[in-house]
Amino acid sequence: MLPADDEFRARFRDVLARSGLSMRALSAAMGRDPGYVAALLDPSRPSRARPTPADLLRASDATGIGFVELLGTLWGIERLRLADELARLGLGGSADAHLAGLSDAERAEVSDFVAFLVARHRTDARPQSRLRTSRCRS
């Protein structure tokens, strides 16, 4: 959920302060006109569109503030959601660094084990059949 305008302006001021850049310099880094940041921060102006993800990517490159952090701070996108979606795509995640040192065969074993756990989890979520229940009671 997008932060309200006042909250967005406060968060954007914090980003600007952390960046160490002037409003004009940050506007330029984002590839926007020199008054872009000033207009975003001016409460007397009508609400403007938020910086696009492409703007935030350029701001991240110029300031060293992480892109994911900027998305979370200024767009209200939770980091966990981004991490979960990247994991579903098979991208990112802390496990990648650990897996990089493994051989192809070892990575295949890890992949097989993960598939086994996922399948077991799906099976555990299903209601137990009578046959399975009766075995447990014997």
Sequence and secondary structure as in RCSB ss.txt:
>XXXX:A:sequence
MLPADDEFRARFRDVLARSGLSMRALSAAMGRDPGYVAALLDPSRPSRARPTPADLLRASDATGIGFVELLGTLW
GIERLRLADELARLGLGGSADAHLAGLSDAERAEVSDFVAFLVARHRTDARPQSRLRTSRCRS
>XXXX:A:secstr
    HHHHHHHHHHHHHHHT  HHHHHHHTT  TTHHHHHH TTS       HHHHHHHHHHH   HHHHIIIII
   HHHHHHHHHHTT  STHHHHHTTS HHHHHHHHHHHHHHHHHHHHHHS   HHHHHHHH 
